[in-house]
């Protein structure tokens, strides 16, 4: 059955994923595509509505990103946001120009004419602006529906064609009633029903997996993280004993990780789980390597070799499953249709070489992280698994700055276990994206038991985020930070100082390497 789809055309907006997430939060399926996606491809998706995002460009610039004017002739409702509204005005015969005064931050929208988008709004509502251009003259057939102090045309619509433009950003929390705009556009203007749920997703995904796999076997690299865990349970529900999971113990994992994975997946879900013991292999290859990119590449390469070896033991396997998420798919293509800049090398089974004779199965590739958590709960995974924080593919190797040794790994493992234990007691734990310890290549003087010590420094990294694209350091209560520090220094031999990382992303990254 063809599901109702909304297409979001990306013009390089800072908030492009947030717009897509808002549509999903309305229980409507959507796809985020580059602005220059051919109209023929968009038509083939049979979208019920189209949204044009904001972006950093000016429509007045040479080479500014522009979609085809034919978008507006597809007979479906269109919503333009910020740059999307300006482009709409420009392409449809209106006039766009520089604002006399750049409008950034909080503003007040004053409604001029009743518009279906503002159903449930008062005549004056707070909104969030971020623009340097504005529509100066309405295109033919359009009506002004709102203005602000600095924008004479802050929103507009075409009554017959159901084309809408808003100069502000309804997707951000700074527009308090922004979700109402999306609901009104999707439910009232486009006539869509909120029927895309995790229950419906499971039903559709199982059908698709069975159709793709048939009676063939599937292998999955199970890490114990949320994405691979949800993938494993979904696949097991679809194909049962035809699923074979491989857990690679590379010695770079969290404390008791292997035991927990075996308990949950082998013991509870009765999934075929094979454990590859490879700690000494990985540590030998990493000996003396301090460069973070080299670490990642070594770990990725060795993971592939170990995985291949274990997969061959199972027999002839045709399909490889991965827990790829929608943001991974989006980030592989920029708004201009080209590759995004590489910040760091990501390590996952997706790095497998072409010579491996596998066909890929990526059942989560249409989902955001929060949707994967909902899916996990629907599939019966415990809160312990569903709300696990992200853990890097290279594991603790990229949380040890400098050389990796068994001694340093054990030290960090114990410190990190304390961080996890104490953070899980914190009332705001589920609002934290990641909390972890980092072992620094620095030693400092300390005093313990009237004796001078000269030992290692441990850094705490605790951040809040929606999707890891941006992050802010968490304002954790001092008593919790104090307890974590006290426990680490007293219980982990070799650490005598704990510091707290108060940098945000950007300019820093979440991980230290």
N, C-alpha and C positions, 0 to 999 in steps of 0.2 A: 504494500500500500504506500503510495506517495505521501510523505508527510508534508504538512504546510511549512513552507520555507520563507524566511525573510533574508534578503541579501543586503549586507552592509558593505558599501564600497569605501575603501580606505584611501584617504588622501594624505596620509602621513600624520594623522592625529596623535597627539600624546595620549589621548584617552580612547584609542580605537578599540582595544580589548574591553574597556569598560562599557562602551556602547553595546557591544555584542553580549556582554554579561547581563546588562539591563534587559535586553530582549529575552534572554534565557530565563531571567528571574520572573518574567511574565509567563513562563511555561510555553514559550514559542521557540521553535528551532530556527537558528540563523547561521549563516555562513559569512565570514569576513573575507572579502576578496580585494585584490588590488584594484585601484580606480580604473585602470586601463584594460580590465577584463573584457573581452569581446562581447558585444551585445548578444551574439548568437549563443555564447556559452551561458549567459545570464538567462536568456529565454529558455534554454534547455532545462534549467533548474525549476522552471515554472514558479517563480517567486510570487508570493501573495502581496508583498510590499518590498520597497527598497529604501534604504537609509544612506544618505551621503554624509560622511563624517567631516569633522573639522580638519585643519591641517595648517602647517606653518607658512605656506606660500600665499602670494597675492595673485588673484586672477588677472591682475594687470601686468604681471611680470611675463617676459618672454619665456616660453617653455614651462609655464605653470601647469600643474597636473589638471587635466580636463577629461571628463568622461564624454561619451557620445551623447549628443542631443536626443538620440533615439530612445534613450532611457525613459524620457518623459512621454513617449508615445506607446509604451507597452500596456497601457490601460490599467496599471496598478498604482495604488497610493505611493507617494514618494515624500520622504521627510528629509530636508536638508538642515544640517546643524552647523552653525558658524560659517566656515569656509564653504560648506555644502550649500548653505542658503545663498551666499554671495555668487557661487558658481551657477546656481539655479537662476538667479537674477540676470547674470551675464549671458548665459546661453539662451535664455528665453526672451531676450530683447529689452531687459531693463537696463539700468545704469548703475555701475559700481564705482566707487571712488574712495580716496583716502579719508578717514575720519579726521575731523578738525582736532579732535582730542582722542588719543588712544584710550579705549575703555577696558580696564582690567580690574577684576575683583568683583565685589558685591555691587549690585545695582537693583533698581526697583522697576519691574515691568508694569506698565499701566495698560490695561486692556482697552482697545478702541472699538472693536467689533466682536460680537460673539463668534467664537471659533470652537469647533469640536475639540481641539487640543486642550482648551482651557476649561473644559467641563470639570467642575469641582474646585476651580480656582476662584479666589476673590478678585476684585477688579485690580487690586494692587498686590503684587507678590514679590518676594525676594528672589533674585536670580544671580547667576555667576557669569560674568562676561570675560572674554579674552580675545580682543580683535583690534586690528588697525585699519581695516577697510570696512565699508558698510554699503548696503543697497541704498542708493540715493533716489532712484526712480523705479517704481514698480513695473514689472513686465505686464504686457497686455492681459487682461482678465483676472489679475490678482487684486486682492483686497488687503489693506493694512489692518492687522489685528492687534498690534501692540507697539508701544514705543517706550523709550527710557529718556532720562534727562539728556543723554548725549547721542542717542540714536533715534532719529525720527521714524525709521522703519526697523523695529526690533523683531517683528515677526509678520509673516504674510501668508496668505493661502489663496488657492484657486478653487472656488466652490464646486465647479463642475468636475474638474479633473482630479480632485482630491490630492493636490500637491501643496505641501506645507513647508515653510521655512522658519527657523528660529535662529536669531543671532547669538543667543546665549547657549550655555551648556547644560542641558537637562540631565546628563549622565552623571554629573559630579554631586557629591553630597552637599556642596555649597548652594545648590539649587534645591531647597527643602522639598518642594513638590514636583521635582523632576520626574519621578517615577510615574506620576499621573499623566505626564505628557506621553510617555511610552505606552502606557495602558490605553489611553484615549486613541492614540494613533493606531495601535495594533488591534484593539478590540472594537472600537467604534468606527474608525475610518476604514480599516482594512477588513473588518468583520471576522477576525480570527478568534478561535477558541483556545483557551489555555489548556491544551490536552497533551503537550509534550512533557511527560513526567518520566521519572526513573523506572517506574513500572512498565510504561510503554516502551522505554528504551531497552529494557531487559528482553522483553518479548521479541522486539525487532532484531536485537543483536544476536540472540540465540538462533533465530531463523536464518540470519545472514551467515553466521559462523558455520552452521550445518550445511548450508548451500555451498559455501566455499570449500569446506574441508571434506565433505562426503564421509568416507570410511577411513580416511588417512589419519596418521598420527601427527601430533603437534608437540613441539618442544618449546619451553619457556624458561628464560633465565629469571629465577625468582630471587629477589634480593631481600625481601621482607619489608620493603617500603610500601607505601599506600598503593602506588600505581601498579606495580607488578603483582601485589597481593590481590587487588580487586580484579585484575586481568585473569589471574589464576582461578579464582572462584567462579568468575563468569564463564570462562572456558570449560571448567569442570562441569558446570551446570549444563552446558551445551553438548559436550562430547564425552564426558565421563572418563573412562580408563584410557581413552585415546590421547589424553593430555599427560605429558611427562615434564616435570619441573626439575631444573638443575640449579642447585644452590652452591655457589663457589665460595668456599671459606678461604679468603686470601690473607687472613691475619690482620686485616685493616678495618675490621668491623667493630660495632658497639659491643659492650659487655653482654655476654650471654645471648648474642644474636642467633647463633646457630641453634642453640637449644630451644629458643622460643619459636623459631620458624618450624622446626621439626614437630614441636608440641601442637602448634596451631594447624599446620597444613597436612602433616602426616597423621597426627593423632586425632584431630577434630574433624577435618574435612575429608580425610582418607584419600588424599591426592598422592599420586605416584611421585615421590620426591627423592632425588638422588643428590647426595652431598659430595662435592669434590674437595678433598683436603689438599690445599695448595699453599699454605702459609709459608713454608720454607722456600718454595719456588719464587713467590712474589718478593719476599724479603731479600733473597739473594740477588735478584735482578735490580732491586732498588738500593742496594748497598752503595753508599757514597754519593747518591744522587740528591742534589738540593734544589735544582731548578724545577719550579712547579709544572711547567709545560712538559718537561721530560718525564716527570713522575706520572702525569696523566697518560702520556703516550705509552709508557712502559706498562702501566696497569691495564690500559685498554688492550694492548697487544697480547699480554699474557692472559687476560680474561678470555679473549677470543680463542687462544690455543687450548686453554683448559676446557672451555665450553665445547669446542670441536671434539676434543678427545672423549668427553663424557657423552656427547650426542651420538658418536659412532658406536658406543657400547649398546645403545638402545636398538640400533638397527637403522634401516632406511627411513629417514624422516624427510618429509616433503615440506612441512610448514614450520615456520618460526614465528612465535608470538612475541609482541612487545607491548609495553605499557605506555606507548607514545600518547601524549595529550595534545589538545588543540593548540595551546600556546606554542608548543614545539613546532607544530605544522605552520602556524602563522609566522613565527620568527624565522623560518627558513626562507621566507620571501618577504622583502620589504614592500612598502606602499608603492614603490615605483617598479615592482616586478623583478627586482634583482636581489642578490643575496644580501642579508643583513651583515653588519660588521661583526666579526668574531671577537668576543670579549675574552673567552677562554674556551678551551677544548672541552666539550661535553663528553662524558663517558657513559655510553649505554650500549646495548646490543645492536643499536642502529649503526654502529661503526663497523659491523661485520663486513669483511671484504666481499666483492662481487663473486669471487670464485666459489663461495659457499653456496651450494645448490639448494637454497631455501626460497619459498614464497612467503612473503610477509603477511601476518595477520595482526592488525592494530585495532582491536575493538573499542578502544577508548579515544581514538584519534579525533572525535568530534566533541569531546568533553573538556570543560575547565576543571581545575583542581577541586573546587567546592562541589561540583557535580559528581566527581569521582567519589568523594566522601559520602555523598547522599546515596550513590549507587552501592557503595560498600555496605552501608547500613541496610539497604533494601535486600542485599544478598545474604545478610546474616552475619557479616563480620562484626566483631566486637568493637566498642568504642576505643579500646586499647590499640587496635590496629587502624581503624578508620581515621583517628585523630593524631596519628603519629606525625611528627614533624619531618620535613624533607631531610634526606641524608645524601651527601654527594656520592656519586658513583665510585670515585677513587677512595672513598671512605676517609679514615683518619689520616691518610697519607697527606692530604691537602690541609690538614689542621695541625700538622707538625711542620713548623717552619724550619727548614734545614734538613739535615740527614735523618733518615728513618731507621731506627733500630728497634729490636724487640723490647728493650728496656724502656725506651721513650714511648712506644706504643702502649705498653702496659700502664705506664704512668698517666698518659692522657686518657686511656680507657676508664681508669678509676675516677679521674677528675670529672670526666664527662658523665659518668654514671651518677655522680653526686648532683651535678647540674640538673640532669633529667629528673631525679628523684625529688629534689626540692622544688623544681618548677611545676611538677605535676600536682603539688599540694597548693599551688598558688591559684586563687580564685579566677584570675584573668588568664589562665593558661591557654584556653582555646582561642584567645585573641592574639596569641603569640605565634608568629610564623615559624621562627627557629630560635632555639636557645642551645648553645653548645660551648665547649671549652676549646681553646687553642693553646698549644705548647710553643713557647717562643724560644729562639736560640740565644737566650740571654740568661745570665745568672746574676743574682744580687745577694748582698750580705743580709743576714737576718740573725735573730737571737731566739733560740729555743732551749728551754731548760738551763738558762744561764750560760749557754754555750753559743759561740759564734757559728753561723751556718753560711754556706755559699752554695745556693741551690737555684733551681729553675723558676721562671716566671710563667704563670698561666693567665691567659686573657679570657674574659667572658664576653661572648657575643650573643646578645638577645635583641631580636628585631620584630617589628610588626610590619605586615605587608598583606596585600590582597592576592598578589600573583607573582611576587619576586621581581617584577619589572622595576619597581621602586620599593624602598624600604626605609623605615625610620627606627632609630634605636629606641628600645622600650624603656619607659620611665618606671622601672620596677621599684617597689618600696625598699627603702634602705635596709629594713630588718631582714628581708629575704636575701638581698645581695650579701649582707653581713653574714648570714648563716651559711650561704654557699661558700663564701671565702673562708670562713672559720673551719668548716668541715674539710675542705680541700687541703688546707695547710696542715690540719691536725691528722688527717687520715691518709693522705697520699704522700708516701715517702719520696723525697726529691723535689718537692715544691714548697717554697717559703714565701711566695708573694703572688697575689691575685689582683689583676687590674680589669677595669670595665671599659669596653669599646663604645664610645659615644659618637660614632660617625654614621652618617646615613648613606643610602644608595639612591642616586649618585651623590657625591663623586666616588665614594668607596663602593666595593662590592660587598655582598653579604658574607661570602667565604673570604678567608684571608689569602688563599692561593687559587 
